[in-house]
Amino acid sequence: MAENTDNAPVRLPDHISVQATLSQLPNGVDAVALADALSHNFPGFTFSIVDIGEQYSREPRSVIAADGTKVAEYRAFVEAELARAGGNVSALWNRLRDSDLRISEWHGDTWYAFASTGRGAADYVQIELGREIEWLAGPIVSASHRPWNEREILDPPWIAYGDGSKDMVIGGPLYHLLKPPGSSVVHMRAFLARCARVEREKREARRAEMAERVWVSSDGTHAPFLDANPNWFDLPPREVRFFQDWEESSAHSARVYDHWALDIEDFEERGEREVGFIPRPRRLPAVRLEAGEFSVHALMDRIEEIDREAGLPFAWFFLMTHGNKVDADVGQAIAGGLRDQRIILPERDARVLLRWAEQPYGF
C-alpha cells in the first residue's frame, strides 16, 4: 500500500479532543455545522459527514410531567412506585394509567466523519459518533395493555422505536463518541498497522502448535504444515487485505470512505485481543446476487450493473467480501471463468480476484 502522506497534518484528532468539540456544540446543529466545527478545531483537516442509517436507542428513559419537566429517571421511578404498591403490578398500573405522565427516550443515528490525510487508500481519519434526540415516546403505562409482571413494566413493550415525530422532540440533537478510545477516532493507516501487529502476535503464539501440524495436499502428499506454508506467520489480516485490494484494483481512484464506513472494534475477550472492522457499505445493490444457475457471462453482466449502480469500478468485489448482497460463490465462478479464459477483466482486477480466490476472506 502507498505510504504517501505528504499533506497529513502534524496533529491527528484524538478521542478526548473530538469529544470536547462535540460537547461544545449547541443543541440542534446539523451535519454541515458539525463538519465545520470539526474542520475548524482541527486545522489541516476538511471533514465530511455521512449518516449510514444505523439507528439505536439507549437508557436512561425519563418520566416527563405534563408541563414538560423531568420528574425522575424512569426505572428508578417505577421501582419506587412498585415498592409503594407492595410489588403489585396491577395496582400500580391502575394508579398510573389515568396519569398524564409520559416517558421520554433517547434515540440515535450512527454518523461518521471523514477527513483525508494523504493520497493513499488508508490515508484518512474516521470518527464514529452518535447523533441523539430525546423524544416523548409514550404514556407512562399503556391504558389498554396491563403489564403482567415487573419485567414488562420496567421494559415497556408499548414503546415502539422510530414512532417519534418532530413535534415530540424535547432534547437534542446531541453528539457524542459511541466507542472507547482506539475505536471511535481512528487514523486508518495506523489502525491497519495495529491489525497487522496483533495478527502476527496471534500467529506467533501458535508456532509450537503449527509446527506439529501436517499439510495434506490435493494429491494426498503429506508434509509439515510450516514447510508447505512458509509465509503463514506473515499472512495479513482481512482488514489489511481489503485496503491492499482497493489500492491494487480499479477502485483505487476513489476514496474508500466515499463508499464504505468501517465499524471498528478493539477489545479483549477471554484474555485475547480482538482488533478489526466490519465494512458498512454506504450504498447497496437493490437485488442480492448469487451464482446459482447463471452462466459466467450472465454473472459478468450482473456485476457490471452493480458497479454502475454503485458508481465505482470493481464495487461488486468489495460487496462480495462484505457478503450481504454479493455471494462469495460469484467471485469463485468469475475466477474460474478467468482461469478458463472464457471472460476477461481489467488486468489489475483479475490479479486481485485470483489472489482472493486462492485465499478467500470475508467480513
C-alpha positions as CSV (number, residue, x, y, z in Angstrom):
1,M,0.0,0.0,0.0
2,A,1.2,3.5,-0.7
3,E,2.8,5.4,2.2
4,N,2.3,8.8,0.8
5,T,1.0,11.2,3.4
6,D,2.5,14.4,2.1
7,N,-0.5,16.5,3.1
8,A,-1.0,14.9,6.5
9,P,-1.4,17.5,9.3
10,V,1.1,17.4,12.2
11,R,-1.5,16.6,14.9
12,L,-4.2,14.0,14.4
13,P,-7.6,14.3,16.2
14,D,-7.9,12.1,19.3
15,H,-10.7,10.8,21.4
16,I,-10.6,13.5,24.1
17,S,-10.2,16.5,21.8
18,V,-13.0,15.3,19.5
19,Q,-15.4,14.6,22.4
20,A,-14.6,18.1,23.7
21,T,-15.5,19.6,20.3
22,L,-18.8,17.6,20.3
23,S,-19.7,18.7,23.8
24,Q,-19.3,22.3,22.9
25,L,-21.8,22.2,20.1
26,P,-25.2,23.9,20.7
27,N,-28.4,21.8,20.5
28,G,-29.8,21.3,17.1
29,V,-26.8,21.7,14.8
30,D,-26.9,19.9,11.5
31,A,-24.3,17.8,9.6
32,V,-22.9,20.9,7.9
33,A,-22.3,22.7,11.2
34,L,-20.8,19.6,12.7
35,A,-18.4,19.2,9.8
36,D,-17.5,22.9,10.0
37,A,-16.8,22.6,13.8
38,L,-14.5,19.6,13.4
39,S,-12.7,21.2,10.5
40,H,-12.3,24.5,12.5
41,N,-11.0,22.8,15.6
42,F,-8.5,20.5,13.8
43,P,-6.6,22.7,11.3
44,G,-5.4,20.9,8.2
45,F,-8.5,18.6,8.1
46,T,-11.6,19.0,6.0
47,F,-14.3,16.8,7.4
48,S,-17.3,15.4,5.6
49,I,-20.3,13.7,7.5
50,V,-22.4,10.7,6.5
51,D,-25.4,9.1,8.1
52,I,-25.3,5.4,7.4
53,G,-28.9,4.8,8.5
54,E,-28.0,2.7,11.6
55,Q,-30.3,3.5,14.5
56,Y,-30.3,2.7,18.2
57,S,-32.0,3.7,21.4
58,R,-30.4,4.0,24.8
59,E,-31.1,4.3,28.5
60,P,-32.0,6.0,30.6
61,R,-35.6,6.8,29.9
62,S,-37.1,9.6,31.9
63,V,-40.5,10.4,33.3
64,I,-41.9,13.7,32.0
65,A,-44.7,15.7,33.6
66,A,-47.5,17.4,31.6
67,D,-45.7,20.7,31.7
68,G,-42.5,19.2,30.2
69,T,-40.4,19.0,33.4
70,K,-38.5,15.8,34.1
71,V,-39.8,14.0,37.2
72,A,-37.2,11.2,37.5
73,E,-35.3,8.5,35.7
74,Y,-37.9,6.0,34.5
75,R,-36.5,2.8,36.1
76,A,-35.9,4.4,39.5
77,F,-39.4,6.0,39.4
78,V,-41.1,2.7,38.5
79,E,-39.1,0.7,41.1
80,A,-40.0,3.2,43.8
81,E,-43.7,3.3,42.8
82,L,-43.8,-0.5,42.7
83,A,-42.3,-0.7,46.2
84,R,-45.1,1.7,47.4
85,A,-47.6,-0.7,45.8
86,G,-46.1,-3.6,47.7
87,G,-44.9,-5.2,44.4
88,N,-48.5,-5.3,43.0
89,V,-48.0,-4.6,39.3
90,S,-51.8,-4.4,38.6
91,A,-52.3,-1.9,41.4
92,L,-49.5,0.3,40.0
93,W,-50.9,0.1,36.5
94,N,-54.4,1.0,37.7
95,R,-53.0,4.1,39.5
96,L,-50.8,5.3,36.6
97,R,-53.0,4.6,33.6
98,D,-55.1,7.8,34.1
99,S,-51.9,9.8,34.8
100,D,-50.7,12.5,32.4
101,L,-47.1,11.3,33.0
102,R,-45.1,10.3,29.9
103,I,-41.9,8.5,29.0
104,S,-39.0,10.1,27.2
105,E,-36.4,8.1,25.4
106,W,-33.1,8.9,23.6
107,H,-32.8,7.6,20.0
108,G,-29.7,7.9,18.0
109,D,-28.3,7.6,14.5
110,T,-24.8,6.4,13.8
111,W,-22.9,9.1,11.9
112,Y,-19.3,9.0,10.6
113,A,-16.9,11.9,9.9
114,F,-14.1,11.5,7.4
115,A,-11.1,13.6,6.5
116,S,-8.2,12.9,4.2
117,T,-4.6,12.9,5.3
118,G,-3.0,11.9,2.0
119,R,-3.4,10.2,-1.3
120,G,-3.3,6.5,-0.2
121,A,-6.4,4.4,0.3
122,A,-5.7,4.3,4.1
123,D,-4.7,7.9,4.4
124,Y,-7.7,9.3,6.3
125,V,-9.3,9.8,9.7
126,Q,-12.6,8.2,10.6
127,I,-14.7,9.3,13.6
128,E,-17.7,7.3,14.6
129,L,-20.3,9.2,16.6
130,G,-23.9,9.2,17.6
131,R,-26.5,11.9,16.8
132,E,-29.1,11.6,19.5
133,I,-32.5,13.2,20.2
134,E,-34.8,12.8,23.2
135,W,-38.4,12.4,22.3
136,L,-41.7,11.8,24.1
137,A,-42.0,8.1,23.4
138,G,-45.4,7.4,25.0
139,P,-47.5,7.3,28.2
140,I,-46.1,6.1,31.5
141,V,-48.2,3.0,31.1
142,S,-50.5,1.7,28.3
143,A,-54.1,2.3,29.1
144,S,-55.1,-0.8,27.0
145,H,-52.3,-3.2,27.9
146,R,-51.9,-4.3,31.5
147,P,-48.4,-5.4,32.3
148,W,-48.3,-8.9,33.8
149,N,-45.0,-8.7,35.7
150,E,-42.2,-6.4,36.9
151,R,-40.0,-7.0,33.8
152,E,-42.8,-5.9,31.5
153,I,-43.3,-2.6,33.2
154,L,-39.6,-1.9,33.5
155,D,-39.1,-2.5,29.8
156,P,-42.4,-1.2,28.4
157,P,-43.4,-3.1,25.2
158,W,-45.8,-0.4,24.2
159,I,-42.9,1.9,23.2
160,A,-42.1,1.4,19.6
161,Y,-38.8,2.7,18.2
162,G,-39.0,5.2,15.5
163,D,-42.6,6.4,16.2
164,G,-41.5,9.9,17.2
165,S,-42.3,13.0,15.1
166,K,-40.6,16.3,15.2
167,D,-43.2,17.9,17.5
168,M,-42.4,15.2,20.0
169,V,-38.7,16.0,20.3
170,I,-37.8,17.6,23.6
171,G,-34.0,17.4,23.5
172,G,-31.0,17.4,21.1
173,P,-29.7,16.6,18.7
174,L,-26.6,16.0,20.8
175,Y,-23.4,14.4,19.5
176,H,-21.0,12.1,21.3
177,L,-18.5,9.3,20.5
178,L,-20.0,5.9,20.6
179,K,-16.9,3.8,21.3
180,P,-13.9,3.9,23.6
181,P,-10.5,5.4,22.6
182,G,-8.9,3.3,19.8
183,S,-12.2,2.6,18.1
184,S,-14.0,5.9,17.9
185,V,-11.3,8.2,16.4
186,V,-9.1,6.3,14.0
187,H,-6.3,7.1,11.6
188,M,-6.8,4.3,9.2
189,R,-3.2,3.6,8.2
190,A,-2.2,3.4,11.9
191,F,-5.2,1.2,12.6
192,L,-4.2,-1.2,9.9
193,A,-0.7,-1.4,11.3
194,R,-2.3,-2.3,14.6
195,C,-4.4,-5.0,13.0
196,A,-1.3,-6.5,11.3
197,R,0.7,-6.4,14.5
198,V,-2.0,-8.2,16.6
199,E,-2.4,-10.8,13.9
200,R,1.3,-11.5,13.8
201,E,1.4,-11.8,17.5
202,K,-1.5,-14.3,17.5
203,R,0.1,-16.4,14.8
204,E,3.5,-16.4,16.5
205,A,1.8,-17.6,19.8
206,R,0.7,-20.7,17.8
207,R,4.2,-21.5,16.4
208,A,4.6,-24.7,18.5
209,E,1.1,-25.8,17.7
210,M,1.5,-25.3,13.9
211,A,4.9,-27.0,13.9
212,E,3.1,-30.2,14.9
213,R,0.5,-30.0,12.1
214,V,0.7,-31.8,8.8
215,W,-0.4,-30.5,5.5
216,V,-2.2,-32.9,3.1
217,S,-2.1,-31.7,-0.5
218,S,-4.8,-32.5,-3.0
219,D,-2.8,-35.5,-4.3
220,G,-2.6,-36.9,-0.8
221,T,1.0,-36.0,-0.2
222,H,1.9,-35.2,3.5
223,A,4.3,-32.5,4.6
224,P,4.9,-30.5,7.7
225,F,2.4,-27.6,7.7
226,L,5.0,-24.9,8.0
227,D,7.1,-26.3,5.2
228,A,4.1,-26.3,2.9
229,N,3.0,-22.8,4.1
230,P,6.3,-20.9,4.8
231,N,4.5,-17.5,4.8
232,W,1.9,-18.5,7.3
233,F,3.2,-16.2,10.0
234,D,3.2,-13.2,7.6
235,L,-0.3,-13.5,6.2
236,P,-2.0,-10.1,6.5
237,P,-5.4,-9.9,8.3
238,R,-8.5,-9.4,6.2
239,E,-8.7,-5.7,7.1
240,V,-5.2,-5.1,5.6
241,R,-6.1,-7.2,2.5
242,F,-9.3,-5.1,1.9
243,F,-7.2,-1.9,1.6
244,Q,-4.5,-3.6,-0.3
245,D,-7.0,-5.0,-2.8
246,W,-8.6,-1.5,-3.1
247,E,-5.3,0.1,-4.0
248,E,-4.3,-2.6,-6.5
249,S,-7.7,-2.7,-8.3
250,S,-9.7,-0.4,-10.5
251,A,-11.3,1.1,-7.3
252,H,-8.1,2.8,-6.4
253,S,-9.0,6.1,-8.0
254,A,-11.9,6.6,-5.5
255,R,-11.7,7.2,-1.7
256,V,-12.7,4.2,0.4
257,Y,-14.7,6.4,2.7
258,D,-16.8,7.7,-0.2
259,H,-18.3,4.2,-0.4
260,W,-17.7,2.5,2.9
261,A,-17.8,3.3,6.6
262,L,-15.9,0.9,8.9
263,D,-17.4,-0.4,12.2
264,I,-14.2,-0.7,14.2
265,E,-13.6,-2.8,17.3
266,D,-10.6,-3.2,19.6
267,F,-11.3,-5.2,22.7
268,E,-10.2,-8.2,24.8
269,E,-12.3,-11.3,25.2
270,R,-11.2,-14.2,27.4
271,G,-7.7,-12.8,27.5
272,E,-7.3,-12.4,23.7
273,R,-7.2,-9.1,21.9
274,E,-9.6,-8.7,19.0
275,V,-8.9,-5.8,16.6
276,G,-10.7,-5.3,13.3
277,F,-13.6,-3.8,11.5
278,I,-16.8,-4.7,9.7
279,P,-17.2,-2.7,6.5
280,R,-20.6,-0.9,6.2
281,P,-21.4,-0.1,2.6
282,R,-22.9,3.4,2.0
283,R,-24.9,2.1,-1.0
284,L,-26.2,-1.4,-1.5
285,P,-27.5,-3.1,-4.7
286,A,-31.2,-3.5,-4.9
287,V,-31.0,-7.2,-5.5
288,R,-28.8,-9.9,-4.0
289,L,-26.6,-11.7,-6.4
290,E,-25.8,-15.4,-6.1
291,A,-24.1,-17.6,-8.7
292,G,-27.0,-20.1,-8.8
293,E,-27.6,-21.3,-12.4
294,F,-26.2,-18.2,-14.0
295,S,-23.5,-18.6,-16.7
296,V,-20.3,-16.8,-16.1
297,H,-21.2,-14.4,-18.9
298,A,-24.5,-13.6,-17.2
299,L,-22.7,-13.0,-14.0
300,M,-20.4,-10.6,-15.8
301,D,-23.5,-8.6,-16.9
302,R,-24.8,-8.6,-13.4
303,I,-21.6,-7.4,-11.8
304,E,-21.3,-4.6,-14.4
305,E,-24.8,-3.5,-13.3
306,I,-23.7,-3.5,-9.7
307,D,-20.7,-1.3,-10.5
308,R,-22.8,1.2,-12.4
309,E,-25.3,1.3,-9.5
310,A,-22.5,1.9,-7.0
311,G,-20.7,4.4,-9.2
312,L,-17.4,2.5,-8.6
313,P,-15.4,0.1,-10.7
314,F,-14.9,-3.3,-9.1
315,A,-17.5,-2.4,-6.5
316,W,-19.0,-5.9,-6.7
317,F,-15.8,-7.4,-5.4
318,F,-15.8,-5.4,-2.2
319,L,-19.5,-6.0,-1.7
320,M,-18.7,-9.7,-2.1
321,T,-16.2,-9.5,0.8
322,H,-18.9,-7.9,2.8
323,G,-21.2,-10.7,1.8
324,N,-24.6,-9.0,2.2
325,K,-25.6,-8.5,-1.4
326,V,-23.0,-10.5,-3.4
327,D,-22.2,-14.1,-2.5
328,A,-18.6,-15.5,-2.4
329,D,-19.6,-18.1,-5.0
330,V,-20.0,-15.3,-7.5
331,G,-16.3,-14.5,-7.1
332,Q,-15.2,-18.1,-7.4
333,A,-17.3,-18.5,-10.5
334,I,-15.8,-15.5,-12.2
335,A,-12.3,-16.5,-11.1
336,G,-13.0,-19.9,-12.7
337,G,-14.0,-18.1,-15.9
338,L,-10.8,-16.1,-15.9
339,R,-8.7,-19.3,-15.5
340,D,-10.6,-21.0,-18.4
341,Q,-10.1,-17.8,-20.5
342,R,-13.8,-17.5,-21.1
343,I,-14.0,-14.0,-19.8
344,I,-11.7,-11.0,-19.2
345,L,-11.4,-8.4,-16.5
346,P,-9.0,-5.5,-16.3
347,E,-5.6,-6.9,-15.6
348,R,-5.3,-5.4,-12.1
349,D,-8.8,-6.6,-11.1
350,A,-8.2,-10.1,-12.4
351,R,-5.0,-10.2,-10.3
352,V,-6.8,-9.2,-7.2
353,L,-9.7,-11.6,-7.8
354,L,-7.5,-14.6,-8.5
355,R,-5.4,-13.8,-5.4
356,W,-8.7,-13.7,-3.3
357,A,-9.9,-17.0,-4.9
358,E,-6.7,-18.7,-3.7
359,Q,-7.1,-17.4,-0.2
360,P,-10.6,-16.0,0.3
361,Y,-11.5,-13.6,3.1
362,G,-14.8,-12.0,4.1
363,F,-16.4,-10.0,6.8
